[in-house]
Amino acid sequence: MTKDPPKLVLASASPRRLALLEQIGVAPDALLPASIDETPHRNERPRTLALRLAEEKARAGVRLAAQDPMLANALVLAADTVVAVGRRILPKAETEEEAADCLRLLSGRAHRVSTAICLVSRKGALRSRLVETRVRFKRLSGAEIDSYLASGEWSGKAGAYAIQGLAGCFVAKLTGSYGAVVGLPLYETASLLAGEGYPLRDGWKP
């Protein structure tokens, strides 16, 4: 007698992360966005912040899943992305002023994107991975910054840009995982899921 395959909960409201999972044939059984305080701790490093927030989101997702009997013992996946220049953590821009400050800082220089993922197993164990990607922007003109601000694409995005959108033309060089910059490193995510018995390749069948 074979065991039923585990269900999967994505503790995120991000359409980008859902699309990335779908890209590798994974369809979560439920989306349970976890609302947590994402304020960095004093002197907290970018990579430490990403890991902490991914784990806090995953734990919050477990609590939400526990309220639904259909999701008992489901795997819970969460992620967080942090953009930083040196040790300076850039915000998820909420105002045009914030976004403009971020874009001016990123213009013509390299920055680092830290994306952490956390998978909670059916037994409650936390499995985490951190992926760091180095991105270098071209030098942005004032007109380019103004046009990007007018697009509204920056709203709520870490570092005030979405690499999968219009800002893709700002990227002069990328070293590391493109998926991680979008919001979910696919190799590491697939490895964690497979390690917990998730039938990853079932979604590949026609």
N, C-alpha and C positions, 0 to 999 in steps of 0.2 A: 504494500500500500504506500503510495507516494504522498508526501506532505503537500498541502496546498501552498502555492507560491505566496510569498509575503505581499501584502498590499503596501503601497507607497504613498506617503503624504508629503507634499511640498509645502514647507512653512514659509511661503513667500507669495506676494501679490504681483511679482515682477513678470510681465508678459515676455520679457527677454529670456529669463531663466526657463520659463515654460517652453518657449520656442526652442531653446538649446536642448532641453531634454527630448523634445519631440524629434529634433534633428537626429538623435541617436536611437530613435524608436522607443522611447520611454514615455508612457502616458500615466501620470500620477492618478491615483484613485480619488484623491481629494486635494484641494488647495486650501490651506489653513494659514493665512497670513498672521504672523506673530508681531504684535505691537510691543516694542520695548524701547527703553531710553537708550539712544545711540550716542549720547554725549561722551566724548573721550575722557578718560581719567587724567588727572594731572600728570604730565610728563610721560604719558602712555605712548609707546612706539606704534607706528602704523600697523605693522604685522601683528603685534599683540592685540591691538584693537580689533582687527579683522577676525582673528581667531576667537576672541572673547564674545563678540557680537554674534558670530555664526553659532557658537555653542549656546548662547542665551536664547537665540531664536529657535534653535532646535529643541531646547527644553520647553520653551513656551508652546511649540508645536505639539510636543508630546502631551502636555496638559490639555490642549484643545482636542486632540485626537481621542483622549481618554473619555471624553464626554459622549462619544459616538460608539455604540457597541460594534458597529460594522467595521470600525477601524482599530479594534483591539489588537494589540501586538503588531501594528503596522510599522514599517520602517519610516522614519521621519528625516527628511533632508532639508537643510537650511544652508544659507550662504550669506556672506557679506563682502562688499568690495570697498576698499579704502584707497583713495588717491593721495599721494604725498610728494612734496618736493623736499628732499632731504628728510628731516623729521617733522616738517610742517604738514599737518593733516589738513587737506582741503575739505570744505563742507559739501554736503549735498545741497546744491544751491537752491534757495527758495525765493530770492529776489534778483532782479536784474543787476543791482549793484554788487551782490555777492558773486554772481556769475561773471560779471566784467572783471572783477578783481582776480578771479581764478584764471580766466583766459589770458589776462595780461601777464600773470605770473608764469603760466605754462608756455607762453609764446617764445619760440626760439630756443627752448631748453628741454632737457630730459627730465622725466619724472618716473615714479615707480607706482605701479598698481598692485596692491596686495589683495588677493581674493582668497578667502577661507571658506571651506565647505565642512559641514558637520553632518554625519549620518548617525542616527540613534538606532541601534539594533533592536530586534524584538525582545531581547533580554535587558534592554536599557543601557547597553554600553555605548559610549560616545567614540566615534571614529572621526578624526579630523585630519584635514590636509590643508596646507597653505601653498599657494602658487604666487610667485612674484614675477611681474612682467615689466620690462623697461620700455617706455614709450618716449619718443622725441617728437615734439611739434615743430613745424616750420615757424618762421617768424611771421606773426599775424599782423596785418595792417589794421589800422583803426576801422576801416570800412568793412573788413572781414569780421571783426569782432562785433561791430554794430549789426551787421546782417545776421550773424548767428544769434545774437540776442533777440532780434526781431522774430526769428523762427520759433522761439519758445521751446526748442528741443532740449535746452539745458536744464529745464525745470525739474528739480528733484534728483538730478544726476550727480553722482560723486565726481568732484572736480569740475562740474558744470559742462560736461560734454558727453555725447553718446557716440562711441567709435563706430557703431554699426549704422549710424545715420549720416547727416551732413558733415559732421566733424571728422569723418573718415578721411576727408581730403586735407585735413590739417596734419595728419600723421606722416612724418618723414621717415621714421624708422620704428620698428617694433621688434623687440627681442624677448621671446617667451610665448605665452599662450594667448592667442587672440580671444578665444572663448572666455578666458578668465577676465579680460578687460571688459567684455560685454556683460559678464556677471556669473559665469559658471565654467570652470575648466573641465572640458569633457573627458579627457583621459583619466584624471583623478576621480571624477564622479563615477564613471563607468567602472573603474577598479573597485571603489568602495561598494557599489551596488552588487557587483558580481561576488565580492567577498562575503556578502551577507545572504547569498543565495537568491538574489533577485534575477528573474529570467530575462536578462537584458536582451537577448537576441530573438525572443519570441515576437517582438515588435517589428522584426525585419522581414517576416513572412508576408507574401502578397495576400 
